[in-house]
Amino acid sequence: MSKSRFAGKVKQSVNNQDKKDVFGYINLPENMDFFDPMKCRPKDKNIWTVKLDFLPYEVTNEFHQDKDTGTGAALVGEAWFRSIIMVHNNVNKKKEICLKTFGKACPICDYQRDTLDKGAKWKDVVHLKPSKRDVFIVVPIDDEYYEQKPYIWDMSQYNFSRLLQEELADTPENEVFPDFEEGLTLKIRFSTGEFVTGNKTINYPETSRIDFIEREKQYSWDMLEEMPKLDDLYIVKDYKDLEAEFFQTEQSHITEEPKDEEEETPQRKKKTLNECPYGHTFGEDAGTKDECAECDKLDACLDNQVGF
């Protein structure tokens, strides 16, 4: 039986996220870059595979959403495989980190709660709900675009960890995949999603399959000291600054003049994976319809409102 410190923890933590309710918010460490699966896509192909080794980092956020004192997962000072952040979309046309990520009061969440307390319907404030993103340290293996060294990967939980959760449910022995010395390489198959706004088409990666394969080479736990502490990399506004930016966005939304009928508006090309179960436009209509309050795809729809 494996003695890896990740055994018995990863699968449960990934599963727990299902039960709990673009890079502008990350300070890159020196000599590190972002990893983008789209850059690995061969020309003119919409399905491709990438091999990644996931490396752990030292947790510093005492409010880490994977924290489990029972299993010892994601405790401060311990090694863990991902940092989880909650993000508010479309705040002055940007993503902003929800302060609840670090156990603090958040003006956007406070506004949502106060508005509900005053009698508003959930559908009127559902767009204020933060979405969850995972940030990893990954090493691309045998890739033509990326060197075989650590990178930072920021990905929506819906477009990766959702499938990771399903795979680990079937093969819990693979939860040691991020271990330095007993880890596995993840062979990930991506497909291309498209988001159309005006005359511009934005492509983004959707995970369609994950295989766990033997690593070509293992690492050493001595590397943990070299890995950036992911929880410390985020650009987090204080309450008053985030409040000011948020209300500026809300006010402009309220006073915005109607668009000319001939002006093009953002539309999503429908795909089977992300198609709205109620026939609305995935991503564009997030939180605006009565059915949104009960929809199990709401988090993904909200997450895809602004970028990927």
ChimeraX commands (.cxc) that place a marker at each C-alpha (Angstrom):
marker #1 position 0.00,0.00,0.00 radius 0.5
marker #1 position 1.25,3.48,-0.89 radius 0.5
marker #1 position 2.65,5.60,1.94 radius 0.5
marker #1 position 2.28,8.82,-0.03 radius 0.5
marker #1 position 1.06,11.75,2.06 radius 0.5
marker #1 position -1.65,12.30,-0.59 radius 0.5
marker #1 position -3.18,8.85,-0.22 radius 0.5
marker #1 position -6.63,8.99,1.36 radius 0.5
marker #1 position -6.97,12.77,0.96 radius 0.5
marker #1 position -7.11,13.96,-2.65 radius 0.5
marker #1 position -10.21,12.10,-3.84 radius 0.5
marker #1 position -12.26,13.16,-0.83 radius 0.5
marker #1 position -11.20,16.79,-1.15 radius 0.5
marker #1 position -12.05,16.91,-4.84 radius 0.5
marker #1 position -15.40,15.31,-4.06 radius 0.5
marker #1 position -16.08,17.80,-1.27 radius 0.5
marker #1 position -15.84,20.74,-3.65 radius 0.5
marker #1 position -18.93,19.48,-5.42 radius 0.5
marker #1 position -20.82,19.75,-2.16 radius 0.5
marker #1 position -19.63,23.26,-1.17 radius 0.5
marker #1 position -21.19,26.05,-2.15 radius 0.5
marker #1 position -7.96,36.10,-16.78 radius 0.5
marker #1 position -4.78,35.88,-14.71 radius 0.5
marker #1 position -5.10,39.53,-13.68 radius 0.5
marker #1 position -5.31,38.44,-10.05 radius 0.5
marker #1 position -2.07,36.41,-9.90 radius 0.5
marker #1 position 1.44,37.75,-9.32 radius 0.5
marker #1 position 3.71,35.45,-11.28 radius 0.5
marker #1 position 6.76,34.23,-9.36 radius 0.5
marker #1 position 10.11,35.22,-10.77 radius 0.5
marker #1 position 11.25,32.94,-13.60 radius 0.5
marker #1 position 7.83,31.27,-13.92 radius 0.5
marker #1 position 5.18,31.57,-16.62 radius 0.5
marker #1 position 1.55,30.60,-17.05 radius 0.5
marker #1 position 0.57,27.34,-18.67 radius 0.5
marker #1 position -2.17,27.50,-21.30 radius 0.5
marker #1 position -3.39,24.20,-22.82 radius 0.5
marker #1 position -4.54,26.07,-25.93 radius 0.5
marker #1 position -0.92,26.73,-26.87 radius 0.5
marker #1 position -0.34,22.97,-26.99 radius 0.5
marker #1 position -3.08,22.44,-29.56 radius 0.5
marker #1 position -1.79,21.36,-32.96 radius 0.5
marker #1 position -2.80,23.65,-35.80 radius 0.5
marker #1 position -6.28,23.00,-37.21 radius 0.5
marker #1 position -7.10,20.39,-34.55 radius 0.5
marker #1 position -9.88,20.74,-32.00 radius 0.5
marker #1 position -8.99,17.65,-29.95 radius 0.5
marker #1 position -5.51,17.12,-28.52 radius 0.5
marker #1 position -3.71,15.64,-25.53 radius 0.5
marker #1 position -1.26,17.09,-23.04 radius 0.5
marker #1 position 0.84,15.25,-20.47 radius 0.5
marker #1 position 1.34,17.04,-17.16 radius 0.5
marker #1 position 3.07,16.29,-13.88 radius 0.5
marker #1 position 1.38,18.05,-10.95 radius 0.5
marker #1 position 3.67,19.25,-8.16 radius 0.5
marker #1 position 2.62,20.22,-4.62 radius 0.5
marker #1 position 3.20,23.50,-2.80 radius 0.5
marker #1 position 3.13,24.56,0.85 radius 0.5
marker #1 position -0.29,25.77,2.01 radius 0.5
marker #1 position -0.42,29.18,3.72 radius 0.5
marker #1 position -4.17,29.93,3.58 radius 0.5
marker #1 position -5.79,28.77,6.81 radius 0.5
marker #1 position -9.17,29.00,5.07 radius 0.5
marker #1 position -8.20,26.67,2.20 radius 0.5
marker #1 position -11.39,25.02,0.95 radius 0.5
marker #1 position -9.76,21.59,0.86 radius 0.5
marker #1 position -8.79,21.87,4.53 radius 0.5
marker #1 position -9.71,18.73,6.43 radius 0.5
marker #1 position -8.33,18.25,9.93 radius 0.5
marker #1 position -9.56,14.67,9.90 radius 0.5
marker #1 position -7.44,13.56,6.95 radius 0.5
marker #1 position -4.79,16.26,7.29 radius 0.5
marker #1 position -5.51,17.62,3.83 radius 0.5
marker #1 position -4.54,21.20,2.91 radius 0.5
marker #1 position -3.43,22.24,6.40 radius 0.5
marker #1 position -1.22,25.30,6.77 radius 0.5
marker #1 position 2.43,24.32,6.49 radius 0.5
marker #1 position 1.61,21.05,4.71 radius 0.5
marker #1 position 2.03,20.17,1.04 radius 0.5
marker #1 position -1.02,20.19,-1.22 radius 0.5
marker #1 position -1.68,19.87,-4.94 radius 0.5
marker #1 position -3.92,22.88,-5.67 radius 0.5
marker #1 position -4.89,26.31,-4.42 radius 0.5
marker #1 position -8.59,27.14,-4.63 radius 0.5
marker #1 position -9.88,30.65,-5.17 radius 0.5
marker #1 position -13.38,32.09,-5.45 radius 0.5
marker #1 position -13.72,34.69,-8.18 radius 0.5
marker #1 position -16.37,37.30,-8.93 radius 0.5
marker #1 position -16.81,37.70,-12.67 radius 0.5
marker #1 position -17.32,40.90,-14.64 radius 0.5
marker #1 position -16.41,43.40,-11.93 radius 0.5
marker #1 position -15.59,46.44,-14.04 radius 0.5
marker #1 position -14.95,43.97,-16.91 radius 0.5
marker #1 position -12.46,42.00,-14.80 radius 0.5
marker #1 position -12.34,39.01,-12.50 radius 0.5
marker #1 position -11.79,39.89,-8.85 radius 0.5
marker #1 position -10.99,37.49,-6.03 radius 0.5
marker #1 position -13.77,37.05,-3.50 radius 0.5
marker #1 position -12.42,38.00,-0.09 radius 0.5
marker #1 position -14.14,34.97,1.44 radius 0.5
marker #1 position -11.33,32.96,-0.16 radius 0.5
marker #1 position -9.25,34.14,2.79 radius 0.5
marker #1 position -11.99,34.14,5.42 radius 0.5
marker #1 position -12.74,37.86,5.13 radius 0.5
marker #1 position -15.97,39.77,4.58 radius 0.5
marker #1 position -16.65,40.46,0.89 radius 0.5
marker #1 position -18.63,43.53,-0.22 radius 0.5
marker #1 position -20.08,41.75,-3.25 radius 0.5
marker #1 position -21.30,38.81,-1.20 radius 0.5
marker #1 position -22.62,41.22,1.45 radius 0.5
marker #1 position -24.53,43.14,-1.21 radius 0.5
marker #1 position -26.00,39.92,-2.58 radius 0.5
marker #1 position -27.15,38.82,0.91 radius 0.5
marker #1 position -28.54,42.27,1.82 radius 0.5
marker #1 position -30.44,42.46,-1.46 radius 0.5
marker #1 position -32.01,39.07,-0.82 radius 0.5
marker #1 position -32.90,40.12,2.73 radius 0.5
marker #1 position -34.76,43.10,1.28 radius 0.5
marker #1 position -36.96,40.78,-0.78 radius 0.5
marker #1 position -35.10,40.37,-4.06 radius 0.5
marker #1 position -35.42,37.09,-5.94 radius 0.5
marker #1 position -32.43,34.78,-6.28 radius 0.5
marker #1 position -32.46,35.14,-10.05 radius 0.5
marker #1 position -31.85,38.88,-9.63 radius 0.5
marker #1 position -28.60,38.43,-7.71 radius 0.5
marker #1 position -27.35,35.00,-8.83 radius 0.5
marker #1 position -24.82,36.66,-11.14 radius 0.5
marker #1 position -23.02,37.92,-8.01 radius 0.5
marker #1 position -22.26,34.38,-6.87 radius 0.5
marker #1 position -18.49,33.71,-7.05 radius 0.5
marker #1 position -17.22,30.83,-9.16 radius 0.5
marker #1 position -14.38,28.53,-8.15 radius 0.5
marker #1 position -11.02,28.17,-9.85 radius 0.5
marker #1 position -8.08,25.89,-9.16 radius 0.5
marker #1 position -4.46,26.99,-9.46 radius 0.5
marker #1 position -1.80,24.30,-9.93 radius 0.5
marker #1 position 1.92,23.93,-10.46 radius 0.5
marker #1 position 2.38,21.73,-13.52 radius 0.5
marker #1 position 5.30,20.41,-15.55 radius 0.5
marker #1 position 4.48,19.76,-19.24 radius 0.5
marker #1 position 5.97,16.50,-20.50 radius 0.5
marker #1 position 7.20,16.00,-24.09 radius 0.5
marker #1 position 5.48,19.15,-25.30 radius 0.5
marker #1 position 6.63,21.03,-28.40 radius 0.5
marker #1 position 5.66,24.45,-27.05 radius 0.5
marker #1 position 6.54,24.28,-23.35 radius 0.5
marker #1 position 9.81,23.40,-21.68 radius 0.5
marker #1 position 9.80,20.59,-19.13 radius 0.5
marker #1 position 9.79,22.84,-16.06 radius 0.5
marker #1 position 7.17,24.14,-13.58 radius 0.5
marker #1 position 4.43,26.52,-14.72 radius 0.5
marker #1 position 1.35,28.04,-13.07 radius 0.5
marker #1 position -1.98,26.74,-14.40 radius 0.5
marker #1 position -5.21,28.57,-13.55 radius 0.5
marker #1 position -8.33,26.62,-14.57 radius 0.5
marker #1 position -12.03,26.69,-13.74 radius 0.5
marker #1 position -13.12,23.79,-11.56 radius 0.5
marker #1 position -15.86,22.95,-14.04 radius 0.5
marker #1 position -13.49,22.56,-16.99 radius 0.5
marker #1 position -10.98,20.28,-15.22 radius 0.5
marker #1 position -11.53,19.23,-11.61 radius 0.5
marker #1 position -15.09,18.12,-12.33 radius 0.5
marker #1 position -13.74,15.33,-14.50 radius 0.5
marker #1 position -10.81,14.69,-12.15 radius 0.5
marker #1 position -13.36,14.06,-9.41 radius 0.5
marker #1 position -15.11,11.46,-11.56 radius 0.5
marker #1 position -11.87,9.69,-12.47 radius 0.5
marker #1 position -10.65,9.49,-8.86 radius 0.5
marker #1 position -14.01,8.11,-7.78 radius 0.5
marker #1 position -13.36,5.10,-10.02 radius 0.5
marker #1 position -9.61,4.79,-9.34 radius 0.5
marker #1 position -8.86,6.16,-5.84 radius 0.5
marker #1 position -5.39,4.61,-5.96 radius 0.5
marker #1 position -4.45,7.35,-8.45 radius 0.5
marker #1 position -4.90,10.16,-5.93 radius 0.5
marker #1 position -1.15,10.00,-5.27 radius 0.5
marker #1 position -0.63,11.64,-8.68 radius 0.5
marker #1 position 0.85,14.90,-7.26 radius 0.5
marker #1 position 3.36,13.20,-4.96 radius 0.5
marker #1 position 6.96,14.22,-5.70 radius 0.5
marker #1 position 8.30,10.68,-5.34 radius 0.5
marker #1 position 5.29,8.42,-6.01 radius 0.5
marker #1 position 3.34,10.60,-8.43 radius 0.5
marker #1 position 1.76,9.89,-11.79 radius 0.5
marker #1 position 1.64,11.82,-15.04 radius 0.5
marker #1 position -1.81,12.96,-16.15 radius 0.5
marker #1 position -2.51,12.50,-19.83 radius 0.5
marker #1 position -5.30,14.99,-20.44 radius 0.5
marker #1 position -7.41,15.16,-23.57 radius 0.5
marker #1 position -8.80,18.60,-24.36 radius 0.5
marker #1 position -11.41,19.76,-26.82 radius 0.5
marker #1 position -11.95,23.31,-28.03 radius 0.5
marker #1 position -14.81,25.42,-26.75 radius 0.5
marker #1 position -15.70,28.69,-28.45 radius 0.5
marker #1 position -17.05,31.97,-27.16 radius 0.5
marker #1 position -18.06,34.57,-29.75 radius 0.5
marker #1 position -18.23,38.26,-28.88 radius 0.5
marker #1 position -18.78,40.69,-31.72 radius 0.5
marker #1 position -16.42,39.69,-34.52 radius 0.5
marker #1 position -14.00,37.99,-32.14 radius 0.5
marker #1 position -13.95,34.26,-31.37 radius 0.5
marker #1 position -12.32,33.19,-28.11 radius 0.5
marker #1 position -11.20,29.57,-27.86 radius 0.5
marker #1 position -10.83,27.84,-24.51 radius 0.5
marker #1 position -9.93,24.29,-23.41 radius 0.5
marker #1 position -12.43,21.77,-22.07 radius 0.5
marker #1 position -11.16,18.57,-20.43 radius 0.5
marker #1 position -12.77,15.52,-22.02 radius 0.5
marker #1 position -10.61,12.69,-20.65 radius 0.5
marker #1 position -7.94,12.06,-18.00 radius 0.5
marker #1 position -5.60,9.05,-17.92 radius 0.5
marker #1 position -3.07,8.36,-15.19 radius 0.5
marker #1 position 0.20,6.98,-16.50 radius 0.5
marker #1 position 3.57,6.14,-15.00 radius 0.5
marker #1 position 5.97,9.06,-14.82 radius 0.5
marker #1 position 9.09,9.00,-16.94 radius 0.5
marker #1 position 10.98,10.45,-13.99 radius 0.5
marker #1 position 10.09,11.13,-10.37 radius 0.5
marker #1 position 11.07,14.19,-8.35 radius 0.5
marker #1 position 12.42,14.82,-4.85 radius 0.5
marker #1 position 10.58,16.25,-1.86 radius 0.5
marker #1 position 13.50,18.65,-1.53 radius 0.5
marker #1 position 11.84,20.55,-4.40 radius 0.5
marker #1 position 8.98,21.66,-2.14 radius 0.5
marker #1 position 11.11,24.55,-0.89 radius 0.5
marker #1 position 11.57,25.71,-4.49 radius 0.5
marker #1 position 7.86,25.72,-5.31 radius 0.5
marker #1 position 5.99,29.03,-4.98 radius 0.5
marker #1 position 3.43,29.26,-2.19 radius 0.5
marker #1 position 0.38,29.60,-4.42 radius 0.5
marker #1 position -1.87,31.06,-1.72 radius 0.5
marker #1 position 0.47,34.06,-1.45 radius 0.5
marker #1 position 0.46,34.95,-5.16 radius 0.5
marker #1 position -2.99,36.51,-5.41 radius 0.5
marker #1 position -3.75,40.18,-5.91 radius 0.5
marker #1 position -6.49,40.75,-3.35 radius 0.5
marker #1 position -8.20,44.11,-2.94 radius 0.5
marker #1 position -9.24,45.31,0.50 radius 0.5
marker #1 position -12.94,45.62,1.32 radius 0.5
marker #1 position -13.32,49.33,0.50 radius 0.5
marker #1 position -11.44,49.18,-2.80 radius 0.5
marker #1 position -13.38,46.14,-4.01 radius 0.5
marker #1 position -16.63,47.75,-2.87 radius 0.5
marker #1 position -15.88,50.94,-4.83 radius 0.5
marker #1 position -15.03,49.03,-7.98 radius 0.5
marker #1 position -18.09,46.82,-7.65 radius 0.5
marker #1 position -20.57,49.65,-7.17 radius 0.5
marker #1 position -19.04,51.51,-10.10 radius 0.5
marker #1 position -19.84,48.45,-12.20 radius 0.5
marker #1 position -23.38,48.14,-10.78 radius 0.5
marker #1 position -24.09,51.83,-11.39 radius 0.5
marker #1 position -22.87,51.71,-14.98 radius 0.5
marker #1 position -25.03,48.65,-15.51 radius 0.5
marker #1 position -28.09,50.43,-14.14 radius 0.5
marker #1 position -27.57,53.65,-16.14 radius 0.5
marker #1 position -26.34,51.98,-19.31 radius 0.5
marker #1 position -28.21,53.19,-22.38 radius 0.5
marker #1 position -29.91,50.54,-24.55 radius 0.5
marker #1 position -27.68,49.17,-27.26 radius 0.5
marker #1 position -28.36,49.92,-30.88 radius 0.5
marker #1 position -30.29,47.02,-32.37 radius 0.5
marker #1 position -27.65,46.62,-35.06 radius 0.5
marker #1 position -24.81,46.30,-32.54 radius 0.5
marker #1 position -23.49,42.76,-32.22 radius 0.5
marker #1 position -23.82,41.17,-28.79 radius 0.5
marker #1 position -21.79,38.28,-27.34 radius 0.5
marker #1 position -23.13,34.85,-28.25 radius 0.5
marker #1 position -21.87,31.42,-27.36 radius 0.5
marker #1 position -21.70,28.67,-29.94 radius 0.5
marker #1 position -23.60,25.79,-28.40 radius 0.5
marker #1 position -21.73,22.61,-27.61 radius 0.5
marker #1 position -23.17,19.45,-26.09 radius 0.5
marker #1 position -21.08,19.70,-22.90 radius 0.5
marker #1 position -22.06,23.28,-22.10 radius 0.5
marker #1 position -25.50,23.57,-23.66 radius 0.5
marker #1 position -28.07,25.13,-21.35 radius 0.5
marker #1 position -30.56,22.44,-20.26 radius 0.5
marker #1 position -33.37,25.03,-20.44 radius 0.5
marker #1 position -32.61,26.28,-23.95 radius 0.5
marker #1 position -31.03,29.60,-22.96 radius 0.5
marker #1 position -27.60,30.83,-24.09 radius 0.5
marker #1 position -24.86,29.24,-22.00 radius 0.5
marker #1 position -22.59,31.86,-20.44 radius 0.5
marker #1 position -24.53,34.84,-21.76 radius 0.5
marker #1 position -27.80,34.29,-19.88 radius 0.5
marker #1 position -26.13,33.17,-16.63 radius 0.5
marker #1 position -28.28,34.07,-13.64 radius 0.5
marker #1 position -30.88,35.97,-15.67 radius 0.5
marker #1 position -33.59,33.32,-15.98 radius 0.5
marker #1 position -35.92,31.83,-13.39 radius 0.5
marker #1 position -34.51,28.35,-14.01 radius 0.5
marker #1 position -30.93,29.45,-13.16 radius 0.5
marker #1 position -31.55,29.20,-9.41 radius 0.5
marker #1 position -32.03,25.42,-9.63 radius 0.5
marker #1 position -29.66,24.66,-12.52 radius 0.5
marker #1 position -26.74,22.30,-11.78 radius 0.5
marker #1 position -24.69,24.01,-14.50 radius 0.5
marker #1 position -24.94,27.46,-12.90 radius 0.5
marker #1 position -21.34,27.57,-11.62 radius 0.5
marker #1 position -19.97,26.69,-15.06 radius 0.5
marker #1 position -22.26,29.18,-16.76 radius 0.5
marker #1 position -21.22,31.97,-14.41 radius 0.5
marker #1 position -17.54,31.04,-14.73 radius 0.5
marker #1 position -17.74,31.37,-18.51 radius 0.5
marker #1 position -19.28,34.84,-18.55 radius 0.5
marker #1 position -15.92,36.57,-18.86 radius 0.5
marker #1 position -12.99,34.71,-20.33 radius 0.5
marker #1 position -11.70,31.28,-19.37 radius 0.5
marker link #1:1,2 radius 0.2
marker link #1:2,3 radius 0.2
marker link #1:3,4 radius 0.2
marker link #1:4,5 radius 0.2
marker link #1:5,6 radius 0.2
marker link #1:6,7 radius 0.2
marker link #1:7,8 radius 0.2
marker link #1:8,9 radius 0.2
marker link #1:9,10 radius 0.2
marker link #1:10,11 radius 0.2
marker link #1:11,12 radius 0.2
marker link #1:12,13 radius 0.2
marker link #1:13,14 radius 0.2
marker link #1:14,15 radius 0.2
marker link #1:15,16 radius 0.2
marker link #1:16,17 radius 0.2
marker link #1:17,18 radius 0.2
marker link #1:18,19 radius 0.2
marker link #1:19,20 radius 0.2
marker link #1:20,21 radius 0.2
marker link #1:22,23 radius 0.2
marker link #1:23,24 radius 0.2
marker link #1:24,25 radius 0.2
marker link #1:25,26 radius 0.2
marker link #1:26,27 radius 0.2
marker link #1:27,28 radius 0.2
marker link #1:28,29 radius 0.2
marker link #1:29,30 radius 0.2
marker link #1:30,31 radius 0.2
marker link #1:31,32 radius 0.2
marker link #1:32,33 radius 0.2
marker link #1:33,34 radius 0.2
marker link #1:34,35 radius 0.2
marker link #1:35,36 radius 0.2
marker link #1:36,37 radius 0.2
marker link #1:37,38 radius 0.2
marker link #1:38,39 radius 0.2
marker link #1:39,40 radius 0.2
marker link #1:40,41 radius 0.2
marker link #1:41,42 radius 0.2
marker link #1:42,43 radius 0.2
marker link #1:43,44 radius 0.2
marker link #1:44,45 radius 0.2
marker link #1:45,46 radius 0.2
marker link #1:46,47 radius 0.2
marker link #1:47,48 radius 0.2
marker link #1:48,49 radius 0.2
marker link #1:49,50 radius 0.2
marker link #1:50,51 radius 0.2
marker link #1:51,52 radius 0.2
marker link #1:52,53 radius 0.2
marker link #1:53,54 radius 0.2
marker link #1:54,55 radius 0.2
marker link #1:55,56 radius 0.2
marker link #1:56,57 radius 0.2
marker link #1:57,58 radius 0.2
marker link #1:58,59 radius 0.2
marker link #1:59,60 radius 0.2
marker link #1:60,61 radius 0.2
marker link #1:61,62 radius 0.2
marker link #1:62,63 radius 0.2
marker link #1:63,64 radius 0.2
marker link #1:64,65 radius 0.2
marker link #1:65,66 radius 0.2
marker link #1:66,67 radius 0.2
marker link #1:67,68 radius 0.2
marker link #1:68,69 radius 0.2
marker link #1:69,70 radius 0.2
marker link #1:70,71 radius 0.2
marker link #1:71,72 radius 0.2
marker link #1:72,73 radius 0.2
marker link #1:73,74 radius 0.2
marker link #1:74,75 radius 0.2
marker link #1:75,76 radius 0.2
marker link #1:76,77 radius 0.2
marker link #1:77,78 radius 0.2
marker link #1:78,79 radius 0.2
marker link #1:79,80 radius 0.2
marker link #1:80,81 radius 0.2
marker link #1:81,82 radius 0.2
marker link #1:82,83 radius 0.2
marker link #1:83,84 radius 0.2
marker link #1:84,85 radius 0.2
marker link #1:85,86 radius 0.2
marker link #1:86,87 radius 0.2
marker link #1:87,88 radius 0.2
marker link #1:88,89 radius 0.2
marker link #1:89,90 radius 0.2
marker link #1:90,91 radius 0.2
marker link #1:91,92 radius 0.2
marker link #1:92,93 radius 0.2
marker link #1:93,94 radius 0.2
marker link #1:94,95 radius 0.2
marker link #1:95,96 radius 0.2
marker link #1:96,97 radius 0.2
marker link #1:97,98 radius 0.2
marker link #1:98,99 radius 0.2
marker link #1:99,100 radius 0.2
marker link #1:100,101 radius 0.2
marker link #1:101,102 radius 0.2
marker link #1:102,103 radius 0.2
marker link #1:103,104 radius 0.2
marker link #1:104,105 radius 0.2
marker link #1:105,106 radius 0.2
marker link #1:106,107 radius 0.2
marker link #1:107,108 radius 0.2
marker link #1:108,109 radius 0.2
marker link #1:109,110 radius 0.2
marker link #1:110,111 radius 0.2
marker link #1:111,112 radius 0.2
marker link #1:112,113 radius 0.2
marker link #1:113,114 radius 0.2
marker link #1:114,115 radius 0.2
marker link #1:115,116 radius 0.2
marker link #1:116,117 radius 0.2
marker link #1:117,118 radius 0.2
marker link #1:118,119 radius 0.2
marker link #1:119,120 radius 0.2
marker link #1:120,121 radius 0.2
marker link #1:121,122 radius 0.2
marker link #1:122,123 radius 0.2
marker link #1:123,124 radius 0.2
marker link #1:124,125 radius 0.2
marker link #1:125,126 radius 0.2
marker link #1:126,127 radius 0.2
marker link #1:127,128 radius 0.2
marker link #1:128,129 radius 0.2
marker link #1:129,130 radius 0.2
marker link #1:130,131 radius 0.2
marker link #1:131,132 radius 0.2
marker link #1:132,133 radius 0.2
marker link #1:133,134 radius 0.2
marker link #1:134,135 radius 0.2
marker link #1:135,136 radius 0.2
marker link #1:136,137 radius 0.2
marker link #1:137,138 radius 0.2
marker link #1:138,139 radius 0.2
marker link #1:139,140 radius 0.2
marker link #1:140,141 radius 0.2
marker link #1:141,142 radius 0.2
marker link #1:142,143 radius 0.2
marker link #1:143,144 radius 0.2
marker link #1:144,145 radius 0.2
marker link #1:145,146 radius 0.2
marker link #1:146,147 radius 0.2
marker link #1:147,148 radius 0.2
marker link #1:148,149 radius 0.2
marker link #1:149,150 radius 0.2
marker link #1:150,151 radius 0.2
marker link #1:151,152 radius 0.2
marker link #1:152,153 radius 0.2
marker link #1:153,154 radius 0.2
marker link #1:154,155 radius 0.2
marker link #1:155,156 radius 0.2
marker link #1:156,157 radius 0.2
marker link #1:157,158 radius 0.2
marker link #1:158,159 radius 0.2
marker link #1:159,160 radius 0.2
marker link #1:160,161 radius 0.2
marker link #1:161,162 radius 0.2
marker link #1:162,163 radius 0.2
marker link #1:163,164 radius 0.2
marker link #1:164,165 radius 0.2
marker link #1:165,166 radius 0.2
marker link #1:166,167 radius 0.2
marker link #1:167,168 radius 0.2
marker link #1:168,169 radius 0.2
marker link #1:169,170 radius 0.2
marker link #1:170,171 radius 0.2
marker link #1:171,172 radius 0.2
marker link #1:172,173 radius 0.2
marker link #1:173,174 radius 0.2
marker link #1:174,175 radius 0.2
marker link #1:175,176 radius 0.2
marker link #1:176,177 radius 0.2
marker link #1:177,178 radius 0.2
marker link #1:178,179 radius 0.2
marker link #1:179,180 radius 0.2
marker link #1:180,181 radius 0.2
marker link #1:181,182 radius 0.2
marker link #1:182,183 radius 0.2
marker link #1:183,184 radius 0.2
marker link #1:184,185 radius 0.2
marker link #1:185,186 radius 0.2
marker link #1:186,187 radius 0.2
marker link #1:187,188 radius 0.2
marker link #1:188,189 radius 0.2
marker link #1:189,190 radius 0.2
marker link #1:190,191 radius 0.2
marker link #1:191,192 radius 0.2
marker link #1:192,193 radius 0.2
marker link #1:193,194 radius 0.2
marker link #1:194,195 radius 0.2
marker link #1:195,196 radius 0.2
marker link #1:196,197 radius 0.2
marker link #1:197,198 radius 0.2
marker link #1:198,199 radius 0.2
marker link #1:199,200 radius 0.2
marker link #1:200,201 radius 0.2
marker link #1:201,202 radius 0.2
marker link #1:202,203 radius 0.2
marker link #1:203,204 radius 0.2
marker link #1:204,205 radius 0.2
marker link #1:205,206 radius 0.2
marker link #1:206,207 radius 0.2
marker link #1:207,208 radius 0.2
marker link #1:208,209 radius 0.2
marker link #1:209,210 radius 0.2
marker link #1:210,211 radius 0.2
marker link #1:211,212 radius 0.2
marker link #1:212,213 radius 0.2
marker link #1:213,214 radius 0.2
marker link #1:214,215 radius 0.2
marker link #1:215,216 radius 0.2
marker link #1:216,217 radius 0.2
marker link #1:217,218 radius 0.2
marker link #1:218,219 radius 0.2
marker link #1:219,220 radius 0.2
marker link #1:220,221 radius 0.2
marker link #1:221,222 radius 0.2
marker link #1:222,223 radius 0.2
marker link #1:223,224 radius 0.2
marker link #1:224,225 radius 0.2
marker link #1:225,226 radius 0.2
marker link #1:226,227 radius 0.2
marker link #1:227,228 radius 0.2
marker link #1:228,229 radius 0.2
marker link #1:229,230 radius 0.2
marker link #1:230,231 radius 0.2
marker link #1:231,232 radius 0.2
marker link #1:232,233 radius 0.2
marker link #1:233,234 radius 0.2
marker link #1:234,235 radius 0.2
marker link #1:235,236 radius 0.2
marker link #1:236,237 radius 0.2
marker link #1:237,238 radius 0.2
marker link #1:238,239 radius 0.2
marker link #1:239,240 radius 0.2
marker link #1:240,241 radius 0.2
marker link #1:241,242 radius 0.2
marker link #1:242,243 radius 0.2
marker link #1:243,244 radius 0.2
marker link #1:244,245 radius 0.2
marker link #1:245,246 radius 0.2
marker link #1:246,247 radius 0.2
marker link #1:247,248 radius 0.2
marker link #1:248,249 radius 0.2
marker link #1:249,250 radius 0.2
marker link #1:250,251 radius 0.2
marker link #1:251,252 radius 0.2
marker link #1:252,253 radius 0.2
marker link #1:253,254 radius 0.2
marker link #1:254,255 radius 0.2
marker link #1:255,256 radius 0.2
marker link #1:256,257 radius 0.2
marker link #1:257,258 radius 0.2
marker link #1:258,259 radius 0.2
marker link #1:259,260 radius 0.2
marker link #1:260,261 radius 0.2
marker link #1:261,262 radius 0.2
marker link #1:262,263 radius 0.2
marker link #1:263,264 radius 0.2
marker link #1:264,265 radius 0.2
marker link #1:265,266 radius 0.2
marker link #1:266,267 radius 0.2
marker link #1:267,268 radius 0.2
marker link #1:268,269 radius 0.2
marker link #1:269,270 radius 0.2
marker link #1:270,271 radius 0.2
marker link #1:271,272 radius 0.2
marker link #1:272,273 radius 0.2
marker link #1:273,274 radius 0.2
marker link #1:274,275 radius 0.2
marker link #1:275,276 radius 0.2
marker link #1:276,277 radius 0.2
marker link #1:277,278 radius 0.2
marker link #1:278,279 radius 0.2
marker link #1:279,280 radius 0.2
marker link #1:280,281 radius 0.2
marker link #1:281,282 radius 0.2
marker link #1:282,283 radius 0.2
marker link #1:283,284 radius 0.2
marker link #1:284,285 radius 0.2
marker link #1:285,286 radius 0.2
marker link #1:286,287 radius 0.2
marker link #1:287,288 radius 0.2
marker link #1:288,289 radius 0.2
marker link #1:289,290 radius 0.2
marker link #1:290,291 radius 0.2
marker link #1:291,292 radius 0.2
marker link #1:292,293 radius 0.2
marker link #1:293,294 radius 0.2
marker link #1:294,295 radius 0.2
marker link #1:295,296 radius 0.2
marker link #1:296,297 radius 0.2
marker link #1:297,298 radius 0.2
marker link #1:298,299 radius 0.2
marker link #1:299,300 radius 0.2
marker link #1:300,301 radius 0.2
marker link #1:301,302 radius 0.2
marker link #1:302,303 radius 0.2
marker link #1:303,304 radius 0.2
marker link #1:304,305 radius 0.2
marker link #1:305,306 radius 0.2
marker link #1:306,307 radius 0.2
marker link #1:307,308 radius 0.2
view
